[in-house]
Amino acid sequence: MDKIFEQLDGLLDRYEELEELMSDPEVISDTKRYLALSKEEGGMRDVVAAYKKYKQVLSDIKESEEVLRESKDEDMEALAKEDLDDLQKQKADLEDKIKVLMLPKDPNDDKNIIMEIRGAAGGDEASLFAGDLLNMYMHYAERQGWKAEIIDSTPTEVGGYKEVVVMITGDNVYSKLKYENGAHRVQRVPVTESAGRVHTSTATVGVMPEYDEVDLKIDPKDIRTDVYRSSGAGGQHVNKTSSAVRMTHIPTGIVVSMQDERSQQENRARALQILRSRVYDYYESENQEKYDQTRKNAIGTGDRSERIRTYNYPQNRVTDHRIGLTLNKLDRIMNGDLDEIIDALIVHDQAQKMESLNV
């Protein structure tokens, strides 16, 4: 813990400096600077509070030990021993908490996300499962107090989705849903199966942080934009106006089409939003490949071809293959009760990071 304490002392000094700066009228009047300092202060608040409490516990331990050394009163000694046992437990708990808080943070954790769900192997059943996954994430978002909005979709005739794109906004969305990247497998009897046989199908989930122009600058010259008439439902509006937009990022070949909104301007904004996240995801995936060569993460690379979880309906069972977690409550999980799985993934990820840092 010695190296961590050296960092914590510096962190505490910086935190106190931030508090002074944020009470300075000149800084308060500079909105941009104040917001930047406020964000920095917010990111340090939990670890500073834990460290201050830790220092107080160390002081209390020292005091209790002095009582034990100097007191000749049996009642006082018994009380001091009881206090010391409790304080030593607090010390150990705080050390573990501080270690976790001091782990390198993913800079994307506080971002909103764009989630893409696609039916993969299994035809109609895969598209139906894609719809079930969408409902699961929508319910989970509601439980978290987030907002979930479908921004693009390709429905199938059987009631599922060939592809559906949803934006989820709220506090620290990416920090929890980033672990959902990958291939999800379902085992169940399809509604179209007359013989009652269990089939296996898959759907893929892609989770991308939402980036704005400040986070990722795309040269306008690298984007080709085509407009065309929308297809599908929409009445006279669809037939008379070219409101649909197709954007192509020339360097990567990534294409985004958007026709769900009522105006070309709205479709342009939505398409650029998704394009920016897909382009960033593309470049991040390239970096991830290099990163994974030097450090293997038991949570997995997040590659969408990697099977991460199986949903077994006949046995009401869900298994996350990355951490070997099996829960016999598929019905609750499909209704958005994902906390136990996601919390386990977060803890496991933290443990892997601590092991790699040898702290």
C-alpha positions in Angstrom: 0.0 0.0 0.0 3.0 2.3 0.4 3.0 3.5 -3.3 -0.8 4.0 -3.1 -0.4 6.2 0.1 2.2 8.4 -1.7 -0.4 8.9 -4.5 -3.1 9.6 -1.9 -1.2 12.3 -0.1 -0.7 14.1 -3.4 -4.4 13.5 -4.3 -5.5 15.0 -1.0 -3.3 18.1 -1.6 -4.9 18.5 -5.0 -8.4 18.0 -3.7 -7.9 20.8 -1.1 -6.5 23.0 -3.9 -9.6 22.3 -6.0 -11.9 23.2 -3.1 -10.2 26.6 -2.7 -10.3 27.2 -6.5 -14.0 26.4 -6.7 -14.8 28.9 -4.0 -12.9 31.7 -5.8 -15.4 34.2 -7.3 -13.2 34.6 -10.4 -13.3 30.9 -11.1 -17.0 30.7 -10.4 -17.6 33.4 -13.0 -15.7 31.3 -15.6 -18.3 28.6 -16.3 -16.1 26.5 -18.5 -13.3 26.4 -16.0 -15.6 25.9 -13.1 -17.3 22.9 -14.7 -13.9 21.3 -15.5 -12.7 21.7 -11.9 -16.1 20.5 -10.6 -15.7 17.3 -12.7 -12.2 16.7 -11.5 -13.3 17.3 -7.9 -16.2 14.9 -8.3 -13.9 12.2 -9.7 -11.7 12.4 -6.6 -14.4 12.8 -3.9 -15.0 9.2 -3.0 -11.4 8.2 -2.7 -10.5 11.4 -0.7 -13.4 10.7 1.7 -12.2 7.1 2.2 -8.6 8.2 2.7 -9.6 10.8 5.3 -11.6 8.1 7.2 -8.7 5.7 6.9 -6.3 8.3 8.5 -8.9 8.8 11.3 -9.0 5.1 11.9 -5.2 4.9 12.1 -5.3 7.7 14.7 -7.9 5.8 16.7 -5.9 2.6 16.5 -2.9 4.4 17.9 -5.0 5.9 20.7 -6.5 2.4 21.6 -3.0 0.9 21.6 -1.7 3.6 24.0 -4.6 2.8 26.4 -3.7 -0.9 26.4 -0.1 -0.1 27.1 -0.7 2.4 29.9 -4.0 1.5 31.5 -4.2 -0.7 34.6 -8.0 -0.7 34.6 -9.3 -4.1 33.5 -12.6 -2.6 32.2 -10.7 0.1 30.2 -8.4 -2.6 28.8 -11.4 -4.8 27.7 -13.1 -1.8 26.1 -9.9 -0.8 24.3 -9.4 -4.3 23.0 -13.0 -4.4 21.7 -12.4 -1.0 20.0 -9.1 -2.2 18.6 -10.7 -5.3 17.0 -13.4 -3.2 15.4 -10.9 -0.6 14.2 -8.6 -3.2 12.7 -11.5 -4.6 10.7 -12.4 -1.1 9.5 -8.8 -0.5 8.5 -8.7 -3.7 6.4 -12.1 -2.8 4.8 -10.9 0.7 4.0 -7.7 -0.6 2.5 -9.7 -2.8 0.1 -12.0 0.0 -0.8 -9.2 2.4 -1.4 -7.4 -0.1 -3.7 -10.5 -0.4 -5.8 -11.0 3.4 -5.9 -7.4 3.9 -7.0 -7.7 1.5 -10.0 -7.3 3.3 -13.4 -10.7 4.4 -14.5 -12.1 3.9 -17.9 -12.5 7.4 -19.3 -15.8 6.3 -21.0 -17.5 5.1 -17.8 -19.6 8.2 -17.3 -20.8 8.3 -21.0 -24.2 7.4 -22.5 -24.2 4.5 -24.9 -25.4 3.5 -28.3 -26.4 -0.2 -28.2 -26.8 -2.3 -31.4 -28.6 -5.7 -31.1 -28.6 -8.0 -34.1 -30.2 -11.4 -34.7 -27.4 -13.7 -35.7 -27.6 -17.5 -36.1 -31.0 -19.0 -36.0 -33.2 -17.2 -38.5 -36.6 -16.0 -37.1 -35.8 -17.3 -33.7 -32.6 -15.2 -33.6 -34.6 -12.1 -34.5 -37.2 -12.8 -31.7 -34.3 -13.3 -29.2 -32.9 -9.9 -30.3 -36.3 -8.4 -29.4 -36.2 -10.2 -26.0 -32.7 -8.8 -25.3 -33.9 -5.3 -26.2 -36.8 -5.6 -23.8 -34.4 -6.9 -21.1 -32.1 -3.8 -21.5 -35.1 -1.5 -21.7 -36.4 -2.8 -18.3 -32.9 -2.7 -16.8 -32.5 1.0 -17.9 -35.9 1.8 -16.3 -34.8 0.2 -13.0 -31.6 2.3 -13.1 -33.5 5.5 -13.8 -32.0 5.9 -17.2 -33.8 6.8 -20.5 -33.8 4.3 -23.3 -34.9 5.3 -26.8 -35.0 3.2 -30.0 -33.3 5.3 -32.7 -33.2 2.9 -35.6 -34.6 -0.6 -36.2 -35.2 -3.2 -38.9 -38.2 -5.3 -37.7 -38.9 -8.8 -39.0 -42.3 -10.2 -39.9 -42.4 -12.6 -36.9 -42.2 -9.7 -34.5 -38.5 -9.6 -33.7 -35.6 -7.5 -35.1 -33.0 -8.1 -37.7 -31.2 -5.1 -36.1 -32.2 -2.5 -33.6 -30.2 0.5 -32.3 -31.1 2.0 -28.9 -29.6 5.0 -27.1 -29.4 4.8 -23.3 -28.7 8.0 -21.4 -28.2 8.5 -17.7 -25.6 8.3 -15.0 -22.6 6.1 -15.7 -24.4 4.0 -18.3 -21.3 2.7 -20.1 -19.6 1.7 -16.8 -22.3 -1.0 -16.3 -23.4 -2.0 -19.8 -19.9 -2.2 -21.4 -19.7 -5.8 -20.3 -22.7 -6.7 -22.5 -20.6 -6.7 -25.7 -20.6 -10.0 -27.4 -22.6 -13.0 -28.6 -25.6 -14.0 -26.5 -26.9 -17.6 -26.9 -30.5 -18.7 -26.3 -31.6 -22.3 -25.8 -35.4 -22.8 -26.0 -38.3 -24.3 -27.9 -39.2 -21.7 -30.7 -42.8 -20.7 -31.1 -42.6 -22.1 -34.7 -41.4 -25.5 -33.5 -44.2 -28.0 -33.5 -42.2 -31.0 -32.2 -41.2 -29.3 -29.0 -37.4 -29.6 -29.7 -35.0 -27.1 -28.1 -33.1 -25.0 -30.6 -30.0 -22.9 -30.1 -29.9 -19.4 -31.6 -27.7 -16.3 -31.1 -27.9 -12.5 -31.1 -25.0 -10.1 -30.9 -24.8 -7.0 -28.8 -22.5 -4.1 -29.5 -22.1 -1.3 -26.8 -20.5 1.9 -27.9 -19.9 5.1 -25.8 -21.8 8.1 -27.2 -19.2 10.6 -28.4 -19.8 14.2 -29.4 -17.6 16.5 -31.5 -15.4 17.4 -28.6 -14.5 13.8 -27.9 -13.9 12.7 -31.5 -13.3 15.0 -34.4 -14.2 13.6 -37.8 -13.0 15.6 -40.8 -16.1 16.5 -42.8 -14.2 15.7 -46.0 -14.1 12.1 -44.8 -17.9 11.8 -44.8 -20.0 11.2 -47.9 -23.7 12.0 -47.4 -26.4 10.7 -49.7 -30.1 11.5 -49.3 -33.0 9.4 -50.5 -36.7 8.8 -50.0 -37.7 6.9 -46.9 -39.4 3.5 -47.3 -42.0 1.9 -45.1 -44.7 3.5 -43.0 -45.1 7.2 -43.0 -47.9 8.1 -45.4 -47.6 10.9 -47.9 -44.5 12.4 -46.1 -42.5 9.3 -47.0 -43.4 9.4 -50.7 -42.9 13.1 -51.3 -39.6 14.1 -49.5 -36.0 12.8 -49.6 -35.6 12.8 -45.8 -33.6 9.6 -45.4 -29.8 10.0 -45.0 -26.9 7.6 -45.6 -23.5 8.6 -44.3 -20.3 6.8 -45.3 -17.0 7.3 -43.4 -14.6 7.0 -46.3 -11.4 6.0 -44.4 -13.1 3.0 -42.6 -16.0 2.3 -45.0 -18.5 2.5 -42.1 -22.0 3.2 -43.4 -24.9 4.5 -41.3 -28.4 4.9 -42.7 -31.2 6.8 -40.9 -34.8 7.3 -41.9 -36.7 7.1 -38.7 -37.0 10.8 -38.1 -39.5 13.2 -39.8 -37.0 15.5 -41.3 -33.7 15.3 -43.2 -32.0 17.5 -40.6 -33.0 15.2 -37.7 -31.9 12.1 -39.7 -28.5 13.8 -40.4 -28.0 14.5 -36.7 -28.9 11.0 -35.7 -26.8 9.4 -38.4 -23.7 11.5 -37.4 -24.2 10.6 -33.8 -24.2 6.9 -34.6 -21.4 7.2 -37.2 -19.1 9.0 -34.7 -19.6 6.2 -32.1 -19.0 3.4 -34.7 -15.9 5.1 -36.0 -14.5 5.4 -32.5 -15.5 1.8 -31.8 -13.6 0.8 -34.9 -10.4 2.5 -33.9 -10.7 1.3 -30.3 -11.1 -2.3 -31.5 -7.8 -1.9 -33.3 -6.1 -0.6 -30.1 -7.8 -3.4 -28.1 -6.1 -6.1 -30.3 -2.7 -4.6 -29.5 -3.7 -4.2 -25.8 -4.9 -7.8 -25.5 -1.5 -9.1 -26.7 0.1 -7.7 -23.6 -2.6 -8.3 -21.0 -5.3 -11.0 -21.1 -8.5 -10.0 -19.3 -10.8 -12.7 -18.0 -13.8 -10.6 -18.7 -13.0 -11.0 -22.3 -12.1 -8.6 -25.1 -15.7 -7.6 -25.8 -15.5 -8.9 -29.3 -19.0 -9.5 -30.6 -18.0 -12.9 -32.0 -17.2 -14.1 -28.4 -20.0 -16.0 -26.8 -20.4 -14.4 -23.4 -23.7 -15.7 -22.0 -26.2 -18.5 -22.4 -30.0 -18.1 -21.6 -31.5 -21.6 -21.1 -35.3 -21.3 -21.0 -36.2 -25.0 -20.2 -34.1 -24.8 -17.0 -34.7 -21.1 -16.2 -31.0 -20.7 -16.1 -28.5 -18.0 -17.2 -24.8 -18.6 -17.4 -22.1 -16.0 -17.9 -19.2 -17.9 -19.4 -16.5 -15.3 -18.7 -16.7 -15.6 -14.9 -18.5 -19.0 -14.6 -21.6 -17.5 -12.9 -24.8 -19.5 -13.2 -28.1 -18.1 -11.9 -31.4 -20.0 -11.9 -33.7 -17.0 -12.4 -33.8 -16.4 -16.1 -37.4 -15.1 -15.9 -36.3 -12.3 -13.5 -33.2 -11.5 -15.6 -35.2 -11.2 -18.8 -37.4 -8.7 -16.9 -34.3 -6.5 -16.4 -33.0 -7.9 -13.1 -29.4 -7.8 -14.3 -27.8 -6.3 -11.1 -26.3 -9.6 -9.8 -24.6 -10.4 -13.1 -23.3 -6.9 -13.8 -22.0 -6.4 -10.2 -20.2 -9.8 -10.4 -18.6 -8.7 -13.7 -17.5 -5.4 -12.2 -15.9 -7.1 -9.2 -14.2 -9.6 -11.3 -12.8 -6.9 -13.6 -11.5 -5.0 -10.6 -9.8 -8.1 -9.2 -8.1 -8.7 -12.5 -6.9 -5.1 -12.6 -5.6 -5.2 -9.0 -3.7 -8.5 -9.8 -2.1 -6.9 -12.8 -1.0 -3.9 -10.7 0.3 -6.2 -7.9 -1.2 -4.0 -5.2 
